Amino acid sequence: MRHLLTDKRLPDLPGAVLPAHKQVYANRNLRMESIAAIGFDMDHTLALYDHHVFEQLCFEMAIDLLVSTKGYPKLIRDTPYDRSAIVRGLIVDKRLGNIIKMDANGYVARVRHGGELLSREDRRAAYKRGRIRLSTNRYRVVDTLFDLPEGSLYTALVALKDGSPGTIKTSYKVLFEDIRDAIDTIHRDGSLKRQIMSDLPRFFVKDSLLEVTLTKFREAGKKLFLLTNSEPDYTGAVMSYILSNGGASWTDLFDLIICTSHKPGFFLQQGKGRAVPPSSVPGLDHQPGQCYTGGDAFFLESKLGAIGDSILYFGDHTYGDILRSKKSVGWRTAMIVPEVEEEILATLPVRDSIRELETVEAALEDLTLERDHLLSVPDHDPEAAGVLLDHFKSGLGRRAHLQKRIAAAYSPVWGSIFREGRASSRFGEQIKDVACIYTSRVSNLNHYPAQKFFVSARERMPHE
């Protein structure tokens, strides 16, 4: 993922430069000209939450349920929310109470238990093979932005359980399942959404370019649809707020709206899903035949008159939105990854160091080859070998200095969300695998022609 380094000059706007955090990145070639319909998830895709406010509320509501329904001590109400404790792509080990970061090859690279990172020795003792089988019930992937509060709460309560024996008497596994149940409950019973709907400006960040972007697609002849798991009343309230710019109703921007879609099952029903018009909800009932609940991908395609790879779908969830829409029905995929913007902006001060590190590492590889060649000669020149060794040691020292400086720009616990060492992280690799294109927000597409041909970078094998 090379997005950390370069701003891009816009071909259609001479002299204009698009900052790296506003760009769209292509993993596979995508001709927008061949796209007939464009779909969007709502939560964290069109509707951008104020993450700190939203996650803090989820965190506090989950704690309230743990105390009131699960018998946890009241002192856990004093637990502070630490957003830095967890990032997407991590793995929860429910048996040992650990949080794990894996690289693209499936190796356990970092492990946190409570508030402490495990040493290399302790990490190897816990995961002797270096790899884990995520298919077992022992592990849960922190896959969505909705998962972050539960991961942070689990980390904090594991630390409390270990630091104050007897305070929390359940096992690590039961502790996680209790937290998971509490988070599920506030989403399922409507209590969380009622609080959000009571003060929408507090929880959402309006994007002034969102409506402009959607209109641009419509004017280019694209059919637009909204496909969300949220219920009609919540969808109507949120969409009315984020697209309330004094013009026509937000529903006029979409050819089809499907709420309570039950993704990822929506992509797996194969014609068996039942779509019904929602009950009368303000903002959703003025155009008969446009708004539904339920259904499946086959119903959606028949309503739009578009199928398979002529449909592009934007979502933030690697499994529920992106993987299933790609694998099950062959749609093209666009992943919304707000962490791209966050990480690019955080690493701007060390751009030059990142470039220099690449140069230093390439030089060290060359020096290694020279050293090996020199030492393979029976009567090699000791003085030349000494000079080469001095250069090598100097390069190692410079590399260590640069690595330390660059690391300070990332999370002190997890490092880059997209990388682990010189490899991609598991999360970074997932994005490369499942998303045709990715960007930090939908409105970034407004900086490109509606019929843009997104071209992926040429991949190289090590020998090339």
TORKOL-4160 file (C-alpha; in steps of 0.2 Angstrom, whole numbers, padded with zeros to 4 digits, m for minus):
464
<pt num="1" X="0000" Y="0000" Z="0000"/>
<pt num="2" X="0009" Y="0015" Z="m0006"/>
<pt num="3" X="m0004" Y="0028" Z="m0002"/>
<pt num="4" X="0007" Y="0035" Z="0012"/>
<pt num="5" X="0019" Y="0045" Z="0001"/>
<pt num="6" X="0013" Y="0054" Z="m0014"/>
<pt num="7" X="0000" Y="0068" Z="m0018"/>
<pt num="8" X="m0007" Y="0067" Z="m0035"/>
<pt num="9" X="m0009" Y="0080" Z="m0049"/>
<pt num="10" X="m0026" Y="0081" Z="m0056"/>
<pt num="11" X="m0026" Y="0079" Z="m0075"/>
<pt num="12" X="m0043" Y="0088" Z="m0077"/>
<pt num="13" X="m0038" Y="0103" Z="m0066"/>
<pt num="14" X="m0021" Y="0109" Z="m0072"/>
<pt num="15" X="m0010" Y="0115" Z="m0057"/>
<pt num="16" X="m0022" Y="0107" Z="m0044"/>
<pt num="17" X="m0015" Y="0093" Z="m0033"/>
<pt num="18" X="m0025" Y="0081" Z="m0024"/>
<pt num="19" X="m0019" Y="0077" Z="m0007"/>
<pt num="20" X="m0015" Y="0058" Z="m0003"/>
<pt num="21" X="m0028" Y="0057" Z="0010"/>
<pt num="22" X="m0041" Y="0062" Z="m0003"/>
<pt num="23" X="m0036" Y="0050" Z="m0016"/>
<pt num="24" X="m0045" Y="0034" Z="m0022"/>
<pt num="25" X="m0033" Y="0019" Z="m0023"/>
<pt num="26" X="m0036" Y="0004" Z="m0035"/>
<pt num="27" X="m0032" Y="m0014" Z="m0031"/>
<pt num="28" X="m0039" Y="m0019" Z="m0048"/>
<pt num="29" X="m0043" Y="m0010" Z="m0064"/>
<pt num="30" X="m0061" Y="m0002" Z="m0063"/>
<pt num="31" X="m0069" Y="0006" Z="m0078"/>
<pt num="32" X="m0083" Y="0017" Z="m0071"/>
<pt num="33" X="m0090" Y="0019" Z="m0089"/>
<pt num="34" X="m0095" Y="0000" Z="m0087"/>
<pt num="35" X="m0104" Y="0003" Z="m0071"/>
<pt num="36" X="m0123" Y="0004" Z="m0073"/>
<pt num="37" X="m0128" Y="0005" Z="m0054"/>
<pt num="38" X="m0119" Y="0011" Z="m0039"/>
<pt num="39" X="m0124" Y="0006" Z="m0021"/>
<pt num="40" X="m0120" Y="0012" Z="m0004"/>
<pt num="41" X="m0121" Y="0006" Z="0014"/>
<pt num="42" X="m0126" Y="0019" Z="0026"/>
<pt num="43" X="m0117" Y="0018" Z="0043"/>
<pt num="44" X="m0099" Y="0023" Z="0042"/>
<pt num="45" X="m0101" Y="0024" Z="0023"/>
<pt num="46" X="m0113" Y="0038" Z="0018"/>
<pt num="47" X="m0116" Y="0043" Z="0036"/>
<pt num="48" X="m0100" Y="0047" Z="0045"/>
<pt num="49" X="m0101" Y="0045" Z="0063"/>
<pt num="50" X="m0091" Y="0056" Z="0075"/>
<pt num="51" X="m0081" Y="0041" Z="0081"/>
<pt num="52" X="m0076" Y="0047" Z="0098"/>
<pt num="53" X="m0093" Y="0052" Z="0103"/>
<pt num="54" X="m0102" Y="0037" Z="0096"/>
<pt num="55" X="m0090" Y="0024" Z="0103"/>
<pt num="56" X="m0090" Y="0033" Z="0120"/>
<pt num="57" X="m0109" Y="0031" Z="0120"/>
<pt num="58" X="m0108" Y="0012" Z="0115"/>
<pt num="59" X="m0094" Y="0009" Z="0128"/>
<pt num="60" X="m0104" Y="0017" Z="0142"/>
<pt num="61" X="m0121" Y="0009" Z="0138"/>
<pt num="62" X="m0112" Y="m0008" Z="0137"/>
<pt num="63" X="m0105" Y="m0005" Z="0155"/>
<pt num="64" X="m0122" Y="0000" Z="0161"/>
<pt num="65" X="m0129" Y="m0017" Z="0155"/>
<pt num="66" X="m0115" Y="m0027" Z="0162"/>
<pt num="67" X="m0118" Y="m0019" Z="0179"/>
<pt num="68" X="m0137" Y="m0020" Z="0179"/>
<pt num="69" X="m0140" Y="m0036" Z="0171"/>
<pt num="70" X="m0124" Y="m0047" Z="0173"/>
<pt num="71" X="m0119" Y="m0042" Z="0190"/>
<pt num="72" X="m0103" Y="m0034" Z="0187"/>
<pt num="73" X="m0096" Y="m0022" Z="0200"/>
<pt num="74" X="m0101" Y="m0004" Z="0199"/>
<pt num="75" X="m0083" Y="0001" Z="0200"/>
<pt num="76" X="m0081" Y="m0003" Z="0181"/>
<pt num="77" X="m0092" Y="0013" Z="0178"/>
<pt num="78" X="m0075" Y="0022" Z="0181"/>
<pt num="79" X="m0067" Y="0013" Z="0166"/>
<pt num="80" X="m0061" Y="0026" Z="0154"/>
<pt num="81" X="m0063" Y="0023" Z="0135"/>
<pt num="82" X="m0046" Y="0021" Z="0126"/>
<pt num="83" X="m0049" Y="0021" Z="0107"/>
<pt num="84" X="m0030" Y="0018" Z="0105"/>
<pt num="85" X="m0032" Y="0001" Z="0113"/>
<pt num="86" X="m0040" Y="m0007" Z="0098"/>
<pt num="87" X="m0040" Y="m0006" Z="0079"/>
<pt num="88" X="m0048" Y="m0015" Z="0065"/>
<pt num="89" X="m0041" Y="m0031" Z="0059"/>
<pt num="90" X="m0036" Y="m0037" Z="0076"/>
<pt num="91" X="m0040" Y="m0054" Z="0084"/>
<pt num="92" X="m0048" Y="m0057" Z="0101"/>
<pt num="93" X="m0042" Y="m0073" Z="0109"/>
<pt num="94" X="m0056" Y="m0077" Z="0121"/>
<pt num="95" X="m0047" Y="m0091" Z="0130"/>
<pt num="96" X="m0032" Y="m0081" Z="0135"/>
<pt num="97" X="m0039" Y="m0064" Z="0136"/>
<pt num="98" X="m0027" Y="m0058" Z="0122"/>
<pt num="99" X="m0028" Y="m0046" Z="0108"/>
<pt num="100" X="m0018" Y="m0051" Z="0093"/>
<pt num="101" X="m0011" Y="m0043" Z="0077"/>
<pt num="102" X="m0007" Y="m0054" Z="0063"/>
<pt num="103" X="0003" Y="m0051" Z="0047"/>
<pt num="104" X="m0003" Y="m0055" Z="0029"/>
<pt num="105" X="0004" Y="m0072" Z="0031"/>
<pt num="106" X="m0006" Y="m0077" Z="0046"/>
<pt num="107" X="0008" Y="m0075" Z="0059"/>
<pt num="108" X="0005" Y="m0069" Z="0076"/>
<pt num="109" X="0016" Y="m0052" Z="0076"/>
<pt num="110" X="0010" Y="m0043" Z="0091"/>
<pt num="111" X="0000" Y="m0048" Z="0107"/>
<pt num="112" X="m0008" Y="m0037" Z="0120"/>
<pt num="113" X="m0015" Y="m0044" Z="0137"/>
<pt num="114" X="m0024" Y="m0031" Z="0146"/>
<pt num="115" X="m0013" Y="m0015" Z="0146"/>
<pt num="116" X="0003" Y="m0024" Z="0142"/>
<pt num="117" X="0011" Y="m0030" Z="0126"/>
<pt num="118" X="0018" Y="m0048" Z="0127"/>
<pt num="119" X="0037" Y="m0050" Z="0125"/>
<pt num="120" X="0043" Y="m0060" Z="0110"/>
<pt num="121" X="0046" Y="m0075" Z="0122"/>
<pt num="122" X="0029" Y="m0074" Z="0130"/>
<pt num="123" X="0021" Y="m0072" Z="0113"/>
<pt num="124" X="0029" Y="m0088" Z="0107"/>
<pt num="125" X="0025" Y="m0098" Z="0122"/>
<pt num="126" X="0006" Y="m0093" Z="0120"/>
<pt num="127" X="0006" Y="m0097" Z="0101"/>
<pt num="128" X="0019" Y="m0110" Z="0098"/>
<pt num="129" X="0016" Y="m0113" Z="0080"/>
<pt num="130" X="0016" Y="m0094" Z="0076"/>
<pt num="131" X="m0001" Y="m0096" Z="0068"/>
<pt num="132" X="m0019" Y="m0098" Z="0074"/>
<pt num="133" X="m0035" Y="m0105" Z="0066"/>
<pt num="134" X="m0048" Y="m0092" Z="0066"/>
<pt num="135" X="m0061" Y="m0104" Z="0061"/>
<pt num="136" X="m0063" Y="m0110" Z="0079"/>
<pt num="137" X="m0074" Y="m0102" Z="0092"/>
<pt num="138" X="m0059" Y="m0097" Z="0102"/>
<pt num="139" X="m0056" Y="m0081" Z="0092"/>
<pt num="140" X="m0066" Y="m0066" Z="0086"/>
<pt num="141" X="m0060" Y="m0054" Z="0072"/>
<pt num="142" X="m0062" Y="m0036" Z="0076"/>
<pt num="143" X="m0069" Y="m0033" Z="0058"/>
<pt num="144" X="m0080" Y="m0017" Z="0059"/>
<pt num="145" X="m0080" Y="0000" Z="0066"/>
<pt num="146" X="m0094" Y="m0005" Z="0077"/>
<pt num="147" X="m0083" Y="m0018" Z="0085"/>
<pt num="148" X="m0070" Y="m0005" Z="0092"/>
<pt num="149" X="m0080" Y="m0001" Z="0108"/>
<pt num="150" X="m0081" Y="m0019" Z="0113"/>
<pt num="151" X="m0063" Y="m0022" Z="0110"/>
<pt num="152" X="m0058" Y="m0007" Z="0120"/>
<pt num="153" X="m0069" Y="m0013" Z="0135"/>
<pt num="154" X="m0063" Y="m0030" Z="0134"/>
<pt num="155" X="m0045" Y="m0024" Z="0135"/>
<pt num="156" X="m0049" Y="m0013" Z="0150"/>
<pt num="157" X="m0058" Y="m0026" Z="0160"/>
<pt num="158" X="m0045" Y="m0040" Z="0157"/>
<pt num="159" X="m0033" Y="m0027" Z="0165"/>
<pt num="160" X="m0044" Y="m0025" Z="0179"/>
<pt num="161" X="m0047" Y="m0043" Z="0182"/>
<pt num="162" X="m0029" Y="m0047" Z="0182"/>
<pt num="163" X="m0024" Y="m0031" Z="0192"/>
<pt num="164" X="m0037" Y="m0033" Z="0206"/>
<pt num="165" X="m0040" Y="m0052" Z="0208"/>
<pt num="166" X="m0058" Y="m0056" Z="0213"/>
<pt num="167" X="m0065" Y="m0040" Z="0206"/>
<pt num="168" X="m0071" Y="m0049" Z="0190"/>
<pt num="169" X="m0074" Y="m0068" Z="0193"/>
<pt num="170" X="m0078" Y="m0074" Z="0176"/>
<pt num="171" X="m0066" Y="m0082" Z="0164"/>
<pt num="172" X="m0059" Y="m0072" Z="0150"/>
<pt num="173" X="m0071" Y="m0081" Z="0138"/>
<pt num="174" X="m0086" Y="m0077" Z="0148"/>
<pt num="175" X="m0081" Y="m0059" Z="0150"/>
<pt num="176" X="m0079" Y="m0057" Z="0132"/>
<pt num="177" X="m0096" Y="m0065" Z="0128"/>
<pt num="178" X="m0104" Y="m0054" Z="0141"/>
<pt num="179" X="m0097" Y="m0039" Z="0133"/>
<pt num="180" X="m0102" Y="m0045" Z="0116"/>
<pt num="181" X="m0120" Y="m0048" Z="0122"/>
<pt num="182" X="m0121" Y="m0031" Z="0130"/>
<pt num="183" X="m0115" Y="m0023" Z="0113"/>
<pt num="184" X="m0127" Y="m0033" Z="0103"/>
<pt num="185" X="m0142" Y="m0029" Z="0115"/>
<pt num="186" X="m0140" Y="m0010" Z="0113"/>
<pt num="187" X="m0140" Y="m0012" Z="0094"/>
<pt num="188" X="m0154" Y="m0024" Z="0094"/>
<pt num="189" X="m0166" Y="m0016" Z="0106"/>
<pt num="190" X="m0166" Y="0001" Z="0099"/>
<pt num="191" X="m0159" Y="0010" Z="0114"/>
<pt num="192" X="m0143" Y="0015" Z="0106"/>
<pt num="193" X="m0152" Y="0022" Z="0090"/>
<pt num="194" X="m0165" Y="0031" Z="0101"/>
<pt num="195" X="m0151" Y="0041" Z="0109"/>
<pt num="196" X="m0143" Y="0044" Z="0093"/>
<pt num="197" X="m0159" Y="0050" Z="0085"/>
<pt num="198" X="m0162" Y="0062" Z="0099"/>
<pt num="199" X="m0146" Y="0072" Z="0095"/>
<pt num="200" X="m0141" Y="0068" Z="0077"/>
<pt num="201" X="m0129" Y="0083" Z="0076"/>
<pt num="202" X="m0119" Y="0077" Z="0090"/>
<pt num="203" X="m0116" Y="0060" Z="0082"/>
<pt num="204" X="m0113" Y="0063" Z="0064"/>
<pt num="205" X="m0101" Y="0073" Z="0054"/>
<pt num="206" X="m0109" Y="0081" Z="0039"/>
<pt num="207" X="m0099" Y="0080" Z="0022"/>
<pt num="208" X="m0103" Y="0095" Z="0011"/>
<pt num="209" X="m0097" Y="0086" Z="m0004"/>
<pt num="210" X="m0108" Y="0070" Z="m0002"/>
<pt num="211" X="m0124" Y="0076" Z="m0011"/>
<pt num="212" X="m0113" Y="0084" Z="m0024"/>
<pt num="213" X="m0105" Y="0067" Z="m0027"/>
<pt num="214" X="m0121" Y="0057" Z="m0028"/>
<pt num="215" X="m0128" Y="0070" Z="m0040"/>
<pt num="216" X="m0113" Y="0069" Z="m0051"/>
<pt num="217" X="m0115" Y="0050" Z="m0053"/>
<pt num="218" X="m0134" Y="0052" Z="m0057"/>
<pt num="219" X="m0130" Y="0065" Z="m0070"/>
<pt num="220" X="m0118" Y="0053" Z="m0078"/>
<pt num="221" X="m0132" Y="0041" Z="m0080"/>
<pt num="222" X="m0129" Y="0029" Z="m0065"/>
<pt num="223" X="m0143" Y="0022" Z="m0055"/>
<pt num="224" X="m0140" Y="0024" Z="m0037"/>
<pt num="225" X="m0146" Y="0013" Z="m0022"/>
<pt num="226" X="m0145" Y="0012" Z="m0004"/>
<pt num="227" X="m0143" Y="m0005" Z="0004"/>
<pt num="228" X="m0142" Y="m0005" Z="0023"/>
<pt num="229" X="m0145" Y="m0016" Z="0038"/>
<pt num="230" X="m0153" Y="m0001" Z="0048"/>
<pt num="231" X="m0171" Y="0000" Z="0050"/>
<pt num="232" X="m0182" Y="0012" Z="0040"/>
<pt num="233" X="m0185" Y="0024" Z="0054"/>
<pt num="234" X="m0167" Y="0026" Z="0059"/>
<pt num="235" X="m0162" Y="0026" Z="0040"/>
<pt num="236" X="m0174" Y="0040" Z="0037"/>
<pt num="237" X="m0169" Y="0051" Z="0052"/>
<pt num="238" X="m0150" Y="0049" Z="0048"/>
<pt num="239" X="m0151" Y="0051" Z="0029"/>
<pt num="240" X="m0163" Y="0066" Z="0031"/>
<pt num="241" X="m0150" Y="0074" Z="0042"/>
<pt num="242" X="m0134" Y="0071" Z="0033"/>
<pt num="243" X="m0142" Y="0076" Z="0016"/>
<pt num="244" X="m0152" Y="0091" Z="0022"/>
<pt num="245" X="m0145" Y="0104" Z="0012"/>
<pt num="246" X="m0162" Y="0113" Z="0009"/>
<pt num="247" X="m0165" Y="0105" Z="m0008"/>
<pt num="248" X="m0176" Y="0090" Z="m0013"/>
<pt num="249" X="m0179" Y="0075" Z="m0002"/>
<pt num="250" X="m0164" Y="0064" Z="0000"/>
<pt num="251" X="m0174" Y="0049" Z="m0007"/>
<pt num="252" X="m0174" Y="0058" Z="m0024"/>
<pt num="253" X="m0155" Y="0054" Z="m0025"/>
<pt num="254" X="m0159" Y="0035" Z="m0026"/>
<pt num="255" X="m0168" Y="0024" Z="m0038"/>
<pt num="256" X="m0170" Y="0010" Z="m0024"/>
<pt num="257" X="m0168" Y="0010" Z="m0005"/>
<pt num="258" X="m0168" Y="m0006" Z="0004"/>
<pt num="259" X="m0167" Y="m0006" Z="0023"/>
<pt num="260" X="m0166" Y="m0020" Z="0036"/>
<pt num="261" X="m0157" Y="m0030" Z="0022"/>
<pt num="262" X="m0149" Y="m0043" Z="0034"/>
<pt num="263" X="m0132" Y="m0042" Z="0025"/>
<pt num="264" X="m0122" Y="m0053" Z="0023"/>
<pt num="265" X="m0137" Y="m0065" Z="0021"/>
<pt num="266" X="m0144" Y="m0053" Z="0008"/>
<pt num="267" X="m0130" Y="m0059" Z="m0004"/>
<pt num="268" X="m0133" Y="m0077" Z="m0001"/>
<pt num="269" X="m0152" Y="m0080" Z="m0002"/>
<pt num="270" X="m0152" Y="m0083" Z="m0021"/>
<pt num="271" X="m0169" Y="m0077" Z="m0025"/>
<pt num="272" X="m0177" Y="m0083" Z="m0008"/>
<pt num="273" X="m0177" Y="m0066" Z="0001"/>
<pt num="274" X="m0194" Y="m0058" Z="0003"/>
<pt num="275" X="m0194" Y="m0039" Z="0000"/>
<pt num="276" X="m0209" Y="m0029" Z="0007"/>
<pt num="277" X="m0212" Y="m0010" Z="0007"/>
<pt num="278" X="m0209" Y="m0003" Z="0024"/>
<pt num="279" X="m0222" Y="0004" Z="0035"/>
<pt num="280" X="m0226" Y="0022" Z="0034"/>
<pt num="281" X="m0210" Y="0032" Z="0039"/>
<pt num="282" X="m0207" Y="0050" Z="0035"/>
<pt num="283" X="m0195" Y="0052" Z="0021"/>
<pt num="284" X="m0197" Y="0034" Z="0015"/>
<pt num="285" X="m0215" Y="0032" Z="0009"/>
<pt num="286" X="m0218" Y="0046" Z="m0004"/>
<pt num="287" X="m0213" Y="0035" Z="m0019"/>
<pt num="288" X="m0221" Y="0019" Z="m0020"/>
<pt num="289" X="m0210" Y="0005" Z="m0026"/>
<pt num="290" X="m0194" Y="0014" Z="m0022"/>
<pt num="291" X="m0192" Y="0008" Z="m0004"/>
<pt num="292" X="m0191" Y="m0009" Z="0003"/>
<pt num="293" X="m0186" Y="m0020" Z="0018"/>
<pt num="294" X="m0177" Y="m0037" Z="0016"/>
<pt num="295" X="m0176" Y="m0045" Z="0000"/>
<pt num="296" X="m0160" Y="m0051" Z="m0008"/>
<pt num="297" X="m0147" Y="m0047" Z="m0022"/>
<pt num="298" X="m0158" Y="m0055" Z="m0035"/>
<pt num="299" X="m0172" Y="m0044" Z="m0031"/>
<pt num="300" X="m0161" Y="m0029" Z="m0031"/>
<pt num="301" X="m0154" Y="m0033" Z="m0048"/>
<pt num="302" X="m0171" Y="m0036" Z="m0056"/>
<pt num="303" X="m0177" Y="m0019" Z="m0049"/>
<pt num="304" X="m0162" Y="m0010" Z="m0056"/>
<pt num="305" X="m0160" Y="m0019" Z="m0072"/>
<pt num="306" X="m0141" Y="m0022" Z="m0068"/>
<pt num="307" X="m0132" Y="m0037" Z="m0063"/>
<pt num="308" X="m0115" Y="m0044" Z="m0058"/>
<pt num="309" X="m0100" Y="m0033" Z="m0062"/>
<pt num="310" X="m0110" Y="m0019" Z="m0069"/>
<pt num="311" X="m0114" Y="m0015" Z="m0051"/>
<pt num="312" X="m0102" Y="m0006" Z="m0039"/>
<pt num="313" X="m0105" Y="m0006" Z="m0020"/>
<pt num="314" X="m0098" Y="0005" Z="m0007"/>
<pt num="315" X="m0096" Y="m0002" Z="0011"/>
<pt num="316" X="m0085" Y="m0001" Z="0026"/>
<pt num="317" X="m0087" Y="m0019" Z="0032"/>
<pt num="318" X="m0074" Y="m0031" Z="0024"/>
<pt num="319" X="m0085" Y="m0047" Z="0026"/>
<pt num="320" X="m0103" Y="m0041" Z="0027"/>
<pt num="321" X="m0102" Y="m0028" Z="0013"/>
<pt num="322" X="m0087" Y="m0031" Z="0003"/>
<pt num="323" X="m0082" Y="m0049" Z="0003"/>
<pt num="324" X="m0099" Y="m0056" Z="0001"/>
<pt num="325" X="m0105" Y="m0044" Z="m0012"/>
<pt num="326" X="m0089" Y="m0048" Z="m0022"/>
<pt num="327" X="m0089" Y="m0067" Z="m0020"/>
<pt num="328" X="m0107" Y="m0071" Z="m0020"/>
<pt num="329" X="m0115" Y="m0060" Z="m0033"/>
<pt num="330" X="m0100" Y="m0054" Z="m0043"/>
<pt num="331" X="m0102" Y="m0035" Z="m0039"/>
<pt num="332" X="m0087" Y="m0023" Z="m0040"/>
<pt num="333" X="m0082" Y="m0017" Z="m0023"/>
<pt num="334" X="m0077" Y="0000" Z="m0016"/>
<pt num="335" X="m0071" Y="0000" Z="0002"/>
<pt num="336" X="m0073" Y="0015" Z="0014"/>
<pt num="337" X="m0058" Y="0015" Z="0025"/>
<pt num="338" X="m0057" Y="0031" Z="0036"/>
<pt num="339" X="m0041" Y="0024" Z="0044"/>
<pt num="340" X="m0032" Y="0028" Z="0027"/>
<pt num="341" X="m0035" Y="0047" Z="0030"/>
<pt num="342" X="m0030" Y="0046" Z="0048"/>
<pt num="343" X="m0014" Y="0037" Z="0045"/>
<pt num="344" X="m0009" Y="0047" Z="0030"/>
<pt num="345" X="m0011" Y="0063" Z="0040"/>
<pt num="346" X="m0002" Y="0056" Z="0055"/>
<pt num="347" X="0013" Y="0051" Z="0045"/>
<pt num="348" X="0015" Y="0067" Z="0035"/>
<pt num="349" X="0029" Y="0073" Z="0046"/>
<pt num="350" X="0039" Y="0057" Z="0043"/>
<pt num="351" X="0036" Y="0056" Z="0024"/>
<pt num="352" X="0055" Y="0060" Z="0020"/>
<pt num="353" X="0060" Y="0047" Z="0033"/>
<pt num="354" X="0049" Y="0034" Z="0025"/>
<pt num="355" X="0057" Y="0037" Z="0008"/>
<pt num="356" X="0075" Y="0037" Z="0015"/>
<pt num="357" X="0071" Y="0021" Z="0024"/>
<pt num="358" X="0067" Y="0013" Z="0008"/>
<pt num="359" X="0083" Y="0019" Z="0001"/>
<pt num="360" X="0093" Y="0013" Z="0016"/>
<pt num="361" X="0085" Y="m0004" Z="0015"/>
<pt num="362" X="0089" Y="m0006" Z="m0003"/>
<pt num="363" X="0107" Y="m0001" Z="0000"/>
<pt num="364" X="0109" Y="m0013" Z="0014"/>
<pt num="365" X="0103" Y="m0027" Z="0002"/>
<pt num="366" X="0116" Y="m0022" Z="m0010"/>
<pt num="367" X="0129" Y="m0022" Z="0004"/>
<pt num="368" X="0124" Y="m0039" Z="0009"/>
<pt num="369" X="0127" Y="m0046" Z="m0008"/>
<pt num="370" X="0144" Y="m0037" Z="m0010"/>
<pt num="371" X="0149" Y="m0044" Z="0007"/>
<pt num="372" X="0143" Y="m0062" Z="0003"/>
<pt num="373" X="0152" Y="m0061" Z="m0014"/>
<pt num="374" X="0168" Y="m0054" Z="m0006"/>
<pt num="375" X="0169" Y="m0067" Z="0008"/>
<pt num="376" X="0166" Y="m0081" Z="m0005"/>
<pt num="377" X="0183" Y="m0077" Z="m0013"/>
<pt num="378" X="0197" Y="m0087" Z="m0004"/>
<pt num="379" X="0210" Y="m0073" Z="m0004"/>
<pt num="380" X="0198" Y="m0059" Z="m0002"/>
<pt num="381" X="0205" Y="m0042" Z="0004"/>
<pt num="382" X="0203" Y="m0040" Z="0023"/>
<pt num="383" X="0204" Y="m0021" Z="0022"/>
<pt num="384" X="0190" Y="m0020" Z="0009"/>
<pt num="385" X="0180" Y="m0032" Z="0019"/>
<pt num="386" X="0183" Y="m0020" Z="0034"/>
<pt num="387" X="0177" Y="m0005" Z="0024"/>
<pt num="388" X="0162" Y="m0015" Z="0018"/>
<pt num="389" X="0158" Y="m0020" Z="0036"/>
<pt num="390" X="0159" Y="m0002" Z="0042"/>
<pt num="391" X="0147" Y="0004" Z="0029"/>
<pt num="392" X="0135" Y="m0010" Z="0034"/>
<pt num="393" X="0135" Y="m0006" Z="0052"/>
<pt num="394" X="0132" Y="0012" Z="0048"/>
<pt num="395" X="0117" Y="0007" Z="0037"/>
<pt num="396" X="0110" Y="m0003" Z="0051"/>
<pt num="397" X="0112" Y="0011" Z="0063"/>
<pt num="398" X="0103" Y="0023" Z="0051"/>
<pt num="399" X="0089" Y="0011" Z="0048"/>
<pt num="400" X="0086" Y="0009" Z="0066"/>
<pt num="401" X="0085" Y="0027" Z="0069"/>
<pt num="402" X="0073" Y="0030" Z="0054"/>
<pt num="403" X="0062" Y="0015" Z="0060"/>
<pt num="404" X="0061" Y="0023" Z="0077"/>
<pt num="405" X="0056" Y="0040" Z="0071"/>
<pt num="406" X="0043" Y="0032" Z="0059"/>
<pt num="407" X="0036" Y="0021" Z="0072"/>
<pt num="408" X="0033" Y="0036" Z="0083"/>
<pt num="409" X="0020" Y="0042" Z="0070"/>
<pt num="410" X="0009" Y="0026" Z="0072"/>
<pt num="411" X="0000" Y="0018" Z="0087"/>
<pt num="412" X="0013" Y="0014" Z="0100"/>
<pt num="413" X="0004" Y="m0002" Z="0103"/>
<pt num="414" X="m0001" Y="m0008" Z="0086"/>
<pt num="415" X="0010" Y="0001" Z="0074"/>
<pt num="416" X="0002" Y="0004" Z="0056"/>
<pt num="417" X="m0015" Y="m0003" Z="0054"/>
<pt num="418" X="m0010" Y="m0008" Z="0036"/>
<pt num="419" X="0007" Y="m0015" Z="0039"/>
<pt num="420" X="0017" Y="m0026" Z="0050"/>
<pt num="421" X="0036" Y="m0024" Z="0048"/>
<pt num="422" X="0039" Y="m0025" Z="0029"/>
<pt num="423" X="0023" Y="m0035" Z="0025"/>
<pt num="424" X="0005" Y="m0030" Z="0025"/>
<pt num="425" X="m0005" Y="m0033" Z="0041"/>
<pt num="426" X="m0020" Y="m0045" Z="0040"/>
<pt num="427" X="m0031" Y="m0030" Z="0038"/>
<pt num="428" X="m0021" Y="m0022" Z="0024"/>
<pt num="429" X="m0020" Y="m0038" Z="0015"/>
<pt num="430" X="m0039" Y="m0040" Z="0016"/>
<pt num="431" X="m0042" Y="m0023" Z="0008"/>
<pt num="432" X="m0030" Y="m0028" Z="m0006"/>
<pt num="433" X="m0040" Y="m0045" Z="m0008"/>
<pt num="434" X="m0058" Y="m0039" Z="m0008"/>
<pt num="435" X="m0059" Y="m0021" Z="m0013"/>
<pt num="436" X="m0057" Y="m0016" Z="m0031"/>
<pt num="437" X="m0055" Y="0002" Z="m0025"/>
<pt num="438" X="m0054" Y="0010" Z="m0008"/>
<pt num="439" X="m0054" Y="0027" Z="m0001"/>
<pt num="440" X="m0057" Y="0036" Z="0016"/>
<pt num="441" X="m0074" Y="0043" Z="0011"/>
<pt num="442" X="m0087" Y="0042" Z="m0003"/>
<pt num="443" X="m0085" Y="0061" Z="m0007"/>
<pt num="444" X="m0067" Y="0058" Z="m0013"/>
<pt num="445" X="m0075" Y="0052" Z="m0029"/>
<pt num="446" X="m0080" Y="0069" Z="m0033"/>
<pt num="447" X="m0062" Y="0074" Z="m0037"/>
<pt num="448" X="m0062" Y="0062" Z="m0052"/>
<pt num="449" X="m0073" Y="0061" Z="m0068"/>
<pt num="450" X="m0089" Y="0051" Z="m0066"/>
<pt num="451" X="m0083" Y="0039" Z="m0080"/>
<pt num="452" X="m0065" Y="0038" Z="m0073"/>
<pt num="453" X="m0054" Y="0022" Z="m0077"/>
<pt num="454" X="m0046" Y="0018" Z="m0061"/>
<pt num="455" X="m0030" Y="0008" Z="m0064"/>
<pt num="456" X="m0021" Y="m0002" Z="m0052"/>
<pt num="457" X="m0002" Y="m0001" Z="m0049"/>
<pt num="458" X="0008" Y="m0014" Z="m0058"/>
<pt num="459" X="0013" Y="m0028" Z="m0046"/>
<pt num="460" X="0030" Y="m0034" Z="m0047"/>
<pt num="461" X="0038" Y="m0051" Z="m0042"/>
<pt num="462" X="0054" Y="m0050" Z="m0032"/>
<pt num="463" X="0064" Y="m0055" Z="m0047"/>
<pt num="464" X="0058" Y="m0041" Z="m0058"/>
